[in-house]
Amino acid sequence: MVRKTVAFYLEDAPPLLETIRDAVGRADADALRRAAHSLKSASANLGAVRLMRLCQHLEHLGDSGSGAAAALAVDAAAEFDQVRTTLEAAVRRGDL
């Protein structure tokens, strides 16, 4: 069950990050809020706390339309890369 959850997460997160980047570029607060909320929830379910918090900040910035969202989107993508590496290693080791 955990492996399936991880597989779905690793499949779903990149398109959500792409949506976040696109939404920031278009200043689309609603799309930013929705994508950040989805990734925040999925990340929380897998214990990716730092990524969850970054998404939480993005979600709130979507409400305010702040220009800081671009930097947070870059941070979120970098953090996802670390989360993906960690999860993939855990799967290979049989820890999940």
N, C-alpha and C positions, 0 to 999 in steps of 0.2 A: 504494500500500500504506500509506504513512504517513497519507494523508488518511483512509483507512478506519479506521485505528487511532485517530486523533484523533476521528473521528466516534463511534466506539464508546465511547471514554473520556468524551466530553462527554455522551453519552446515559446511560452507566452510573454516573457519579460522583454526580449529584444524588440518586438513590435510595439510594446507599450513605451519603451524608451524612445523609439523612433517617433511615436505620436507625441511624446513630451517635447522632443527637439523641434518637431514641426510646429507644434502649438506655440512654443516660445517664439519661434521665428515669425509666426503669423500674428502674434499677440492675441491668440485665441484662448482666453481665460477659461472658458467652459471646457474645451477639449483638454487643456492642461490639468484642470481640476479632476476630470473624470479619469484620465490615464494615470495621474499621480495617485489617486485614491485606489485604483485597482492594483497598481504595483505595490503600494504601501501595504495593503491587506495581504497580498500573496507573500511579500517579503516577511511580514510579521509571522505568518503561519510557519515559515521555515526557520525562524530565528535570526534572520538577516536584519538585526536591529539598526545598524548604522544606515543601511539602505532604506529601511522603513522610515527612519527619522528624516532622511533627506527628502523622501517622497511626501512626508507630512508637511515639511516646509514648502515644497513645491505646490502642494495642494492649497495651502494658505496663501501663497503668493499668487496663485490663480485667482483667488478672491480679491486681491488688492491690485493686481496688474503690475507688480513691481518688476523693474528691470533686472533684479538680482536672480531671476529665474534662470537665465542663460548659464550662469556660473554653477548654479545648483544642478542643472541638467547635466553638465559635464561631470560634476562630482558623482552624480547618481550613476552615470554610465561607467565611470571608472570603478566605483564600488561594486556594481553588478559584475564587472569582469573578475574582481576578486572573489565574489560570492560564487560565481560560476566555477572558477578554478577549484575552490574549496569543495563544492558539492560534487563536481565530477571526480575529484580525487577520492572522496568518501565513497562514492559508488564503485569506483575501480577497486578500492581496498575491501569492499564488501561491508563497510560500516553502516550502510543504509539498506 
